Amino acid sequence: MIAYIEGKLTHKDPTFVIIDIGGLGYEIKISLSTFGAIKHLERCKLHTHLNVKEDSHTLFGFFELIEKKLFLSLISISGVGPSTGLMVLSSLSAAELQQAIINGDVSTIQSVKGIGAKTAQRIVLELKDKMAKENLGDNNVIIQPKSHNTVKREALSALITLGYNKGMAEKTVDRILKNSGDDISLEELIRLALKTA
């Protein structure tokens, strides 16, 4: 299908981007890791997966190819749809997810919103051998600090888009900001909120 899309970023949000290619704008759903990697870029290339359903065609995009591979592995499992797969990759980095699967760490996977005990066990059972054979590179991204107000606003927007109640999301974000000081990045804030909300 569509292996990748490369072009100008005309809109960036923690949950989706719009990439312009010759006047045509592609809306692509992304994970927090991908957002962290592209948020300071004007142009980018995303490895994509087109999810076709009866009533919709949705593009999912990933900055790192390993993240796309993990996403495809996750959605191949019964009970894990594309939205859940993206939620997993927004809550855990590619390295954390692979490590959790290899170590049989069901509780880490189960800490993701929407993942129950049976689904977490199925993910470990079906992907453990495959993950053990694959190596992950170092996907460190340099994060530039933002003001608390901007970070809070963007984090709330992302959490609400991911299905969280606004009041609950606000309380969780406020608590994390209070405890973290000024150094927390947007991606880290959303990850912590996803794990504690």
Residue pairs with C-beta under 8 A, 6 or more apart in sequence:
1 49
1 50
2 48
2 50
2 59
3 47
3 48
4 45
4 46
4 47
4 48
5 19
5 21
5 26
5 28
5 45
5 46
5 48
5 59
5 61
6 19
6 21
6 43
6 44
6 45
6 46
7 19
7 20
7 21
7 22
7 26
7 43
7 44
8 19
8 20
8 21
8 42
8 43
9 17
9 18
9 19
9 20
9 38
9 41
9 42
9 43
9 44
10 18
10 19
10 20
10 25
11 17
11 18
12 35
12 38
12 39
13 35
13 154
13 157
13 158
13 161
14 30
14 32
14 35
14 154
14 155
14 157
14 158
14 161
14 186
14 187
14 190
15 29
15 30
15 35
15 158
15 161
15 162
16 27
16 28
16 29
16 30
17 27
17 28
17 30
17 35
17 38
17 46
17 61
18 25
18 26
18 27
18 28
19 25
19 26
19 28
19 44
19 46
19 61
20 26
26 59
27 59
28 46
28 48
28 59
28 60
28 61
29 58
29 59
29 60
29 61
29 82
29 86
30 38
30 46
30 60
30 61
30 62
30 63
30 86
31 62
31 67
31 71
31 86
31 89
31 90
32 89
32 90
32 158
32 187
32 190
32 191
33 62
33 63
33 64
33 67
33 89
33 90
33 93
33 94
33 139
33 141
33 187
34 46
34 61
34 62
34 63
34 64
34 67
35 186
35 187
36 141
36 143
36 185
36 186
36 187
37 63
37 64
37 139
37 141
38 44
38 46
38 63
39 186
40 144
44 63
46 61
46 62
46 63
47 61
47 62
47 63
47 64
47 65
47 67
47 68
48 59
48 60
48 61
48 62
48 68
49 59
49 60
49 61
49 68
49 71
49 72
49 82
50 57
50 58
50 59
50 60
51 57
51 58
51 59
51 60
51 75
51 82
58 82
60 71
60 82
60 86
62 68
62 71
62 89
64 94
64 137
64 139
66 94
66 134
66 136
66 137
66 139
67 89
67 94
69 134
70 89
70 94
70 97
70 98
71 82
71 85
71 86
71 89
73 127
73 130
74 80
74 84
74 85
74 88
74 89
74 123
74 127
75 81
75 82
75 85
76 126
77 119
77 122
77 123
77 126
77 127
78 122
79 118
79 119
79 122
80 88
80 119
80 122
80 123
83 114
84 114
84 115
84 119
87 112
87 113
87 114
87 115
87 162
87 194
88 97
88 109
88 112
88 115
89 97
90 162
90 190
90 191
90 194
91 111
91 112
91 113
91 191
91 194
91 195
92 100
92 108
92 109
92 112
92 191
93 139
94 136
94 139
95 136
95 139
96 108
97 109
98 131
98 134
98 136
99 105
100 108
100 109
100 124
101 109
101 123
101 124
101 127
101 128
101 131
102 128
102 131
102 132
104 124
104 128
105 124
106 117
106 120
106 121
106 124
107 120
109 115
109 120
109 123
109 124
110 116
110 117
110 120
111 195
112 194
112 195
113 162
113 163
113 164
113 194
113 197
115 123
143 185
143 187
143 188
145 182
145 183
145 185
146 154
146 185
146 186
148 177
148 182
151 177
151 184
151 185
151 186
151 189
152 173
152 174
152 177
152 189
154 186
155 169
155 173
155 186
155 189
155 190
155 193
156 166
156 169
156 170
156 173
158 190
159 169
159 172
159 173
159 190
159 193
159 194
159 197
160 166
160 169
162 194
164 193
164 197
168 197
169 193
169 197
172 193
172 196
172 197
173 189
173 193
175 196
176 184
176 189
176 192
176 193
176 196
177 184
177 189
180 189
180 192
184 192
